[in-house]
């Protein structure tokens, strides 16, 4: 592959997402990313001092690109906003392979101040304290992250007869089959709505 005239941070992050989708987080290496770009690995260090720094930037790009529903809309109910925000975060994490692990591994990031204040003030208007607004957002984000993490680690796992030490009762088997039919989107929504009902 030809050597690009100018290697930019955005180009490296885009290549990192491509390699992540192909290989997964465990097989993601700076060497592989450099190969994808047609450069030697040390060229990456001009923009990112470490793999950790590159992963931080990649996680931020995933959220910036696909987590688009971050602000409340005029006249929106607070539960509707938090639900819309949660679905948006889930969609972003599911868009890339191991997206939840990537975001979880890079840790919390400082929110953009104007957006953070807009969300806090919106929830305050609906009866939350400032601290309560932040804690509610954290609770929803952690719920989303945990659900997607479980889904991406075991996307085809379901309760089957082999999961029991003995053959399950017929009723449990029918319930298990129904949950599988309903699917992960429905399962996510049931938990999210229960969480939202308990926040205020």
C-alpha positions in Angstrom: 0.0 0.0 0.0 1.4 3.4 -0.9 2.7 5.7 1.9 0.3 8.6 2.4 1.8 12.0 2.0 0.4 13.2 5.2 -0.7 11.0 8.0 -3.4 12.7 10.1 -5.0 11.7 13.4 -8.4 11.3 11.8 -7.0 8.9 9.2 -5.3 6.8 12.0 -8.6 6.6 14.0 -10.6 5.6 10.9 -8.1 2.8 10.2 -8.3 1.7 13.8 -12.1 1.4 13.6 -11.7 -0.7 10.4 -9.2 -3.0 12.0 -11.4 -3.2 15.1 -14.3 -4.3 13.0 -12.2 -7.0 11.2 -10.2 -8.4 14.1 -11.9 -7.3 17.4 -10.3 -5.6 20.4 -8.1 -8.5 21.5 -6.4 -8.7 18.1 -6.1 -4.9 17.6 -2.4 -3.9 17.4 -0.5 -0.8 16.4 1.4 -3.0 14.0 -1.8 -4.0 12.2 -3.0 -0.4 12.1 0.3 0.8 10.6 0.1 -2.0 8.0 -3.4 -0.9 7.0 -2.1 2.6 6.5 1.0 1.6 4.6 3.4 3.1 7.2 5.8 1.9 9.8 4.5 1.7 13.3 6.7 4.5 14.7 4.8 6.9 12.4 1.8 6.5 14.6 3.6 7.8 17.6 3.9 11.3 16.1 0.1 11.5 16.7 -0.5 9.1 19.6 2.1 8.5 22.3 0.6 5.0 23.1 -1.9 2.5 22.1 -4.0 3.6 25.1 -4.1 7.2 23.7 -5.2 5.9 20.3 -8.0 3.8 21.9 -9.2 6.8 23.8 -9.4 8.8 20.6 -11.1 5.9 18.8 -13.7 5.5 21.6 -14.4 9.3 21.4 -14.8 9.1 17.6 -17.3 6.2 17.9 -19.4 8.2 20.3 -19.1 11.4 18.3 -20.0 9.7 15.0 -22.9 7.5 16.1 -24.2 8.7 19.5 -26.1 11.5 18.0 -29.1 11.9 20.4 -27.4 13.7 23.3 -29.6 16.8 23.8 -33.2 17.2 24.9 -35.7 18.6 22.5 -38.2 21.4 23.3 -41.2 20.1 25.1 -39.8 16.6 25.5 -40.6 14.6 28.7 -37.6 13.7 30.7 -38.1 9.9 30.4 -38.5 10.2 26.7 -35.2 12.1 26.5 -33.3 9.7 28.6 -34.7 6.8 26.7 -33.8 8.4 23.3 -30.3 9.1 24.7 -29.9 5.5 25.8 -31.0 4.1 22.5 -28.6 6.4 20.7 -25.7 5.2 23.0 -26.6 1.6 22.5 -26.7 2.1 18.7 -23.2 3.6 18.8 -21.8 0.8 20.9 -23.3 -1.8 18.6 -22.1 -0.2 15.4 -18.5 -1.3 15.9 -17.2 -4.7 17.0 -16.4 -4.8 20.7 -17.7 -1.2 21.0 -18.8 -1.6 24.6 -15.5 -3.0 25.6 -13.7 -0.2 23.8 -15.6 2.5 25.6 -15.5 0.8 29.0 -11.8 0.2 28.7 -11.0 3.8 28.0 -12.9 5.0 31.0 -15.1 8.0 31.6 -14.4 11.1 29.6 -15.2 14.8 30.4 -18.4 15.8 28.7 -18.6 18.9 26.6 -19.5 21.6 29.1 -22.4 23.3 27.2 -24.0 19.9 26.4 -23.6 18.7 30.0 -25.2 21.8 31.4 -28.1 21.6 29.0 -28.8 18.1 30.1 -28.5 19.0 33.8 -30.7 22.0 33.5 -33.3 20.1 31.5 -33.6 17.5 34.2 -33.6 20.1 37.0 -36.6 21.7 35.2 -38.3 18.3 35.6 -37.7 18.0 39.3 -34.1 16.6 39.6 -31.4 18.1 41.7 -28.2 18.9 39.8 -26.5 15.9 41.4 -29.5 13.7 40.8 -29.5 14.7 37.2 -25.9 13.6 36.8 -26.4 10.4 38.8 -29.5 9.5 36.6 -27.4 10.0 33.5 -24.7 7.8 34.9 -27.2 5.1 35.8 -28.7 5.0 32.3 -25.2 5.0 30.7 -24.0 2.1 32.8 -27.1 0.1 32.1 -26.6 0.6 28.4 -22.9 -0.3 28.6 -23.6 -3.4 30.6 -26.3 -4.6 28.3 -24.2 -4.1 25.1 -21.2 -5.6 26.7 -23.1 -8.8 27.5 -24.7 -8.9 24.1 -21.3 -8.4 22.3 -19.5 -10.9 24.4 -22.1 -13.6 23.9 -24.4 -12.5 21.0 -25.9 -15.9 20.3 -26.2 -17.1 23.9 -29.7 -18.1 24.9 -31.2 -20.2 27.6 -31.4 -23.7 26.3 -32.1 -27.2 27.8 -28.3 -27.8 28.0 -28.0 -24.8 30.3 -29.8 -26.7 33.0 -28.3 -29.6 35.1 -31.5 -31.6 34.2 -34.2 -31.2 31.6 -36.1 -28.0 32.6 -39.8 -28.1 33.2 -41.9 -27.6 30.1 -43.1 -24.2 31.3 -39.6 -22.9 31.8 -38.6 -24.1 28.4 -41.6 -22.3 26.8 -40.8 -19.1 28.7 -37.1 -19.3 27.6 -38.2 -19.8 24.0 -40.5 -16.8 24.2 -37.7 -14.6 25.6 -35.4 -15.7 22.8 -38.2 -14.8 20.2 -38.7 -11.4 21.8 -35.0 -10.7 21.2 -32.3 -8.4 22.7 -34.0 -5.2 21.7 -37.1 -6.0 23.7 -35.1 -7.3 26.6 -33.1 -4.0 26.6 -36.3 -1.9 26.5 -38.0 -3.7 29.4 -35.0 -3.1 31.6 -34.5 0.5 30.5 -38.2 1.4 31.1 -38.0 -0.2 34.6 -34.9 1.9 35.4 -36.4 5.1 34.2 -39.6 4.6 36.2 -37.4 4.4 39.4 -35.3 7.5 38.8 -37.7 10.1 40.2 
